[in-house]
């Protein structure tokens, strides 16, 4: 079976990607430092524990495995933290990723699927956001992703390293079979926090900002199910393996839901009332981020299967209600 290096493959998105690759007859080879990932979620291929720019470890991996392409999920991705600790983000998301790319070139691996972000757009002028929208990120996290997109363009021109950059909107939900799910420490993502409140493990949900220029005053986001995200990555991989050129795609559902919409739907799915309170806005949070994935649908033949908020929340609820402690102390 063809082997794919999945950097950050023990994390939320990476582990779901590994399961999807395995189901398609590919072998995911995971590199993860387990600072945020979980050993228990690595079930479909070997795990190498270490840093994404560890030159000696990467040389070992490329020697022991016939790696056809790299999928890169090993980024720090908290907008608020990137504002307060920008150097941490530039070091990992840019500098360390450059180290990974250097090793790829050294060992003749010339294909990468890169996890980019809608955060590269900043405050968009037009909605839904297309790939033609001007990229003007308003936080360090978004700037790191845009920098890497630019670097990948340069490596394509200079070295023939082809890439597909996938600009996510909000990844959400869990494996429909309930085998793996979302577990961060600390948890900052909205849906796990909402469901934690539904389970009574969080006394009260904090909603950051109720004075945005939206219908109910709270932020609006576009949520994409984790399996639909994995499907798009797989299709992008096939594109590169078939000799396709470098591309950039948005991945979203084209529907925006406010924080209060998410709370209301989660209450319906869980059958519980969810208590919440308002706090000040967080730095770096745009009011509305809703994307058009028309290009990915047309060019990659991407077909999202879990594209309603209720379906997304149902799979997340199934995971969290069955695994209230997540993966537990597995590190």
C-alpha positions in Angstrom: 0.0 0.0 0.0 1.2 3.6 -0.7 2.4 5.4 2.4 1.5 9.0 3.3 3.4 10.9 6.0 0.8 12.6 8.2 2.5 15.2 10.3 0.3 15.9 13.3 -1.5 12.6 12.7 -2.3 12.1 16.4 -4.4 15.3 16.6 -8.1 15.9 16.0 -8.0 16.5 12.2 -4.9 14.3 11.6 -6.3 11.2 13.3 -9.6 11.4 11.3 -7.5 11.8 8.2 -5.5 8.7 9.0 -8.7 6.6 9.4 -9.9 7.9 6.1 -6.6 7.1 4.3 -6.6 3.6 5.7 -10.2 3.0 4.5 -9.0 4.0 1.0 -6.2 1.4 1.1 -3.3 3.8 2.0 -1.0 3.6 5.0 -0.7 6.7 7.1 2.8 7.1 8.7 2.3 9.5 11.7 4.8 12.0 13.0 3.6 13.8 16.1 5.2 15.3 19.2 2.1 14.4 21.2 2.0 17.9 22.8 -1.6 18.1 21.7 -2.3 14.8 20.1 -3.2 11.4 21.6 -1.5 8.0 21.2 -4.9 6.3 21.5 -6.0 8.0 18.2 -3.1 6.5 16.2 -4.6 3.2 15.0 -4.0 2.8 11.3 -0.2 3.0 10.9 3.1 3.5 12.6 3.7 6.4 15.0 7.0 8.3 15.2 7.2 10.7 18.2 9.1 13.9 17.6 9.2 17.3 16.1 8.1 18.1 12.5 11.6 19.6 11.7 13.7 16.9 13.3 16.1 16.3 10.4 17.5 13.0 11.7 14.0 11.6 12.5 12.7 12.7 9.1 15.6 11.0 7.4 14.8 7.8 9.3 11.1 8.0 8.2 11.9 8.7 4.6 14.5 5.8 4.6 12.1 3.3 6.2 9.0 4.2 4.2 8.2 4.9 0.6 6.5 8.2 1.3 4.5 9.4 -1.7 3.3 12.7 -0.2 3.1 14.6 3.1 -0.1 15.9 4.8 0.7 18.7 7.3 -1.6 19.2 10.3 1.0 20.0 12.9 0.2 23.7 13.5 -0.8 25.7 16.5 -4.2 27.1 15.7 -5.6 29.2 18.5 -6.3 32.7 17.3 -6.3 34.3 20.7 -3.1 32.6 21.8 -1.4 33.7 18.5 -2.1 37.3 19.5 -0.5 37.0 22.9 2.3 34.5 21.9 3.1 35.3 18.3 6.7 34.0 18.4 5.4 30.5 19.4 3.3 30.6 16.2 6.0 31.9 13.9 8.5 29.3 15.2 6.2 26.3 14.8 3.9 27.2 11.9 6.6 28.8 9.8 10.1 28.0 10.9 9.6 24.4 11.8 7.5 23.8 8.6 10.4 25.2 6.6 12.5 22.5 8.2 10.1 19.8 7.1 10.0 21.1 3.6 13.8 21.2 3.4 13.9 17.5 4.5 11.2 16.7 1.9 13.3 18.2 -0.9 16.4 16.4 0.4 14.7 13.1 0.2 12.9 13.7 -3.1 9.3 14.0 -1.7 7.7 16.6 -3.8 4.0 16.6 -2.9 2.3 18.3 0.1 -1.3 18.7 1.2 -1.2 21.8 3.5 -3.7 22.8 6.1 -4.3 26.4 5.6 -7.1 28.5 7.0 -9.9 31.0 6.3 -8.0 33.2 8.8 -5.8 34.2 5.9 -8.7 36.3 4.6 -9.1 38.5 7.7 -12.2 40.7 7.6 -13.6 39.7 4.1 -15.2 42.3 1.8 -17.5 39.8 0.1 -19.5 36.9 1.4 -19.4 34.0 0.9 -15.7 34.1 0.7 -14.2 32.8 -2.6 -10.5 32.0 -3.3 -10.3 35.3 -5.2 -10.9 37.3 -2.0 -8.0 39.5 -0.9 -6.0 37.8 1.9 -5.4 40.3 4.7 -5.1 38.3 7.9 -5.8 40.2 11.1 -4.0 37.9 13.6 -0.6 36.1 13.7 -2.2 32.7 13.2 -3.6 33.8 9.9 -0.4 35.4 8.9 1.6 32.2 9.5 -0.7 30.3 7.2 -0.5 32.9 4.5 3.3 33.0 4.8 3.4 29.2 4.3 1.1 29.4 1.2 3.6 31.9 -0.3 6.6 29.8 0.6 4.9 26.8 -1.1 4.3 28.9 -4.2 8.0 29.7 -4.3 9.1 26.1 -3.8 6.8 25.0 -6.6 8.5 27.6 -8.9 12.0 26.8 -7.8 12.0 23.1 -6.9 8.9 21.6 -8.4 7.4 20.8 -5.0 3.7 20.7 -5.8 1.1 21.4 -3.1 -2.6 21.8 -2.4 -3.4 24.4 0.2 -6.8 23.8 1.8 -8.3 26.9 3.6 -10.5 25.4 6.3 -13.4 27.1 7.9 -14.4 25.6 11.3 -13.7 21.9 11.5 -16.3 20.2 13.7 -18.0 16.9 14.5 -16.5 13.5 15.1 -16.0 10.1 13.5 -19.6 8.8 12.6 -18.6 5.4 13.9 -17.6 6.9 17.3 -14.1 5.5 17.2 -12.2 8.8 17.5 -13.2 12.4 18.3 -12.2 15.9 19.4 -10.2 16.2 22.7 -8.0 19.3 23.3 -6.4 20.4 26.6 -7.1 23.2 27.2 -10.3 23.2 25.1 -11.0 26.4 23.3 -13.2 25.3 20.4 -16.8 26.3 20.6 -18.6 23.0 19.9 -16.8 20.8 22.4 -17.2 23.6 25.0 -21.0 23.8 24.3 -21.3 20.0 24.6 -19.3 20.0 27.8 -21.8 22.5 29.2 -24.6 20.2 28.0 -23.0 17.3 29.9 -22.8 19.4 33.0 -19.0 19.3 33.0 -18.8 23.0 32.4 -21.1 25.1 34.6 -21.6 27.9 32.1 -20.4 28.6 28.6 -18.7 31.9 27.9 -19.7 33.7 24.7 -17.1 36.2 23.6 -18.8 39.2 22.2 -22.5 40.0 21.7 -22.0 43.4 19.9 -20.9 42.2 16.5 -22.8 43.5 13.4 -24.7 40.3 13.1 -28.4 39.5 13.6 -28.0 38.3 17.3 -24.7 40.1 18.0 -22.5 37.0 18.1 -19.9 35.7 15.7 -21.0 33.8 12.6 -18.9 30.9 11.4 -19.1 28.2 8.7 -18.8 24.6 10.1 -17.4 21.7 8.2 -17.6 18.1 9.3 -14.3 16.4 10.0 -15.1 13.5 7.6 -15.9 15.9 4.8 -12.6 17.6 5.5 -10.8 14.3 5.2 -12.6 13.5 2.0 -11.3 16.8 0.5 -7.8 16.0 1.6 -7.9 12.6 0.0 -9.2 14.1 -3.3 -6.5 16.7 -3.2 -3.9 13.9 -2.7 -5.3 12.0 -5.7 -5.0 15.3 -7.7 -1.3 15.5 -6.9 -0.6 11.8 -7.4 -2.2 12.1 -10.8 0.3 14.8 -11.8 -2.0 17.8 -11.0 -0.6 21.3 -10.5 -0.5 23.2 -7.2 -3.9 24.5 -6.1 -5.7 26.4 -3.4 -9.2 25.7 -2.2 -11.7 26.8 0.4 -13.3 24.1 2.5 -16.6 25.1 4.0 -20.4 24.5 3.6 -21.4 28.0 2.6 -23.7 28.4 5.5 -23.1 30.7 8.5 -24.3 30.0 12.0 -24.0 32.3 15.0 -22.7 31.1 18.4 -26.3 31.3 19.6 -27.4 29.2 16.7 -24.9 26.5 17.7 -26.0 26.7 21.4 -29.6 26.3 20.3 -28.9 23.4 18.0 -26.7 21.7 20.6 -29.5 22.0 23.1 -31.9 20.3 20.7 -29.4 17.5 19.9 -28.5 16.8 23.6 -32.0 17.4 25.0 -30.6 19.8 27.7 -30.7 23.5 28.4 -27.2 25.1 28.0 -26.3 28.0 30.3 -24.2 30.7 28.9 -22.9 34.2 29.7 -21.4 37.0 27.6 -17.9 38.4 27.9 -15.9 40.9 25.9 -14.7 40.1 22.4 -11.5 38.3 21.9 -8.7 40.0 19.9 -8.4 38.9 16.3 -11.9 37.4 15.9 -13.7 38.6 12.7 -17.5 39.0 12.9 -18.4 36.7 10.0 -16.5 33.9 8.2 -18.5 32.0 5.6 -16.9 30.4 2.6 -17.7 29.3 -0.9 -16.3 25.8 -1.7 -17.6 25.9 -5.3 -14.1 25.5 -6.7 -13.3 22.4 -4.7 -16.7 20.9 -5.5 -16.2 21.5 -9.2 -12.5 20.7 -9.6 -12.0 18.0 -7.0 -15.5 16.6 -7.2 -15.8 17.1 -3.5 -19.2 16.0 -2.1 -19.8 16.9 1.5 -22.0 14.3 3.2 -22.4 15.8 6.7 -23.3 19.4 5.8 -26.0 20.4 8.2 -25.3 21.9 11.7 -27.5 19.4 13.3 -25.8 16.4 11.7 -22.4 17.8 12.7 -23.4 18.4 16.2 -25.1 14.9 16.5 -21.8 13.2 15.7 -19.9 15.4 18.1 -22.5 14.7 20.8 -22.3 11.0 20.2 -18.6 11.1 20.8 -18.5 13.5 23.8 -21.5 11.8 25.6 -19.8 8.4 25.2 -16.3 9.7 26.0 -16.8 12.5 28.5 -13.1 12.4 29.5 -12.0 12.3 25.9 -9.1 9.9 25.5 -8.2 10.2 29.2 -4.6 10.4 30.4 -3.0 8.6 27.5 0.2 10.6 27.0 
